[in-house]
Every structure is written in C-alpha cells, then in structure tokens.
Amino acid sequence: MSIHQRIHIALDQCEGHGQCAAVAPRLYELDDDGFALRADFEVAPELVDEADSGRTACPMSAIRWRED
C-alpha cells in the first residue's frame, strides 16, 4: 500500500493573500480574488518540495499536509 501525499486547504481560513500561488503556481490555483479554488489535491512526489513552499508561505497557516 502506498501513501499518497495530499495538500488540504482550509477554505474558511484562506484570506486570499495568494502567497501559496506566488511561490508554487503550478500547484495552487486561485480565483480572481486570490482565494484557493481547490481544497484538497494530491501532490506528485517530484512536486512535494514546491507544495511545501506554498504551504509555509501561507500567512494564515490554512494549508496542511494530509496522508491517505
């Protein structure tokens, strides 16, 4: 059984700062107001570092790792 790493964004905590997409635009999709479009998505192994950079850039700490 393999572990899939996923990013979870607490949409109720996202304030639209857009820092996640600024550092990792391939992973974090935002609407026109800067809010995250996807609350949960799988991260390919080669993009884990990029996803983590986006996670740590969030000033609201709304982005977390989730393992399935």
C-alpha positions in Angstrom: 0.0 0.0 0.0 1.5 3.4 -1.0 1.0 6.6 0.9 -0.3 9.5 -1.2 0.6 12.9 0.0 -2.1 15.5 -0.3 -2.5 19.1 0.4 -5.6 20.3 2.3 -6.5 24.0 2.3 -8.9 25.1 5.0 -11.0 27.4 2.7 -12.6 29.1 5.8 -9.1 30.2 6.8 -7.9 31.4 3.4 -8.0 35.2 3.2 -6.8 35.5 -0.4 -3.3 36.6 0.2 -2.1 34.5 -2.7 1.3 33.7 -1.3 0.9 30.0 -2.0 0.4 30.6 -5.7 3.2 33.2 -5.8 5.8 30.5 -4.8 4.1 27.4 -6.3 1.9 28.5 -9.2 1.8 25.0 -10.7 0.0 23.6 -7.7 -2.1 26.3 -6.1 -4.9 27.6 -8.2 -6.6 30.8 -7.2 -9.8 32.6 -8.2 -9.8 36.2 -9.4 -9.9 37.4 -5.8 -6.9 35.4 -4.7 -8.8 32.6 -2.9 -7.9 28.9 -3.3 -10.0 27.1 -5.9 -9.2 23.6 -4.6 -9.5 22.5 -1.0 -7.7 19.2 -1.5 -5.4 17.7 -4.1 -2.8 15.0 -4.5 0.9 16.1 -4.9 3.2 14.2 -7.2 6.4 13.1 -5.5 8.5 15.4 -7.6 6.4 18.4 -6.5 6.5 17.8 -2.8 9.1 20.5 -2.1 7.2 23.0 -4.2 3.9 22.2 -2.4 5.6 22.6 0.9 7.0 26.0 -0.1 3.4 27.1 -0.9 2.2 25.7 2.4 4.7 27.5 4.5 4.1 30.8 2.6 0.5 31.0 3.7 0.3 33.7 6.4 -2.9 32.2 7.8 -1.5 28.6 8.1 -4.5 27.4 6.2 -2.6 24.8 4.2 -1.7 21.4 5.7 -0.3 18.1 4.6 -2.7 15.1 4.6 -1.7 11.5 4.0 -4.1 8.9 2.6 
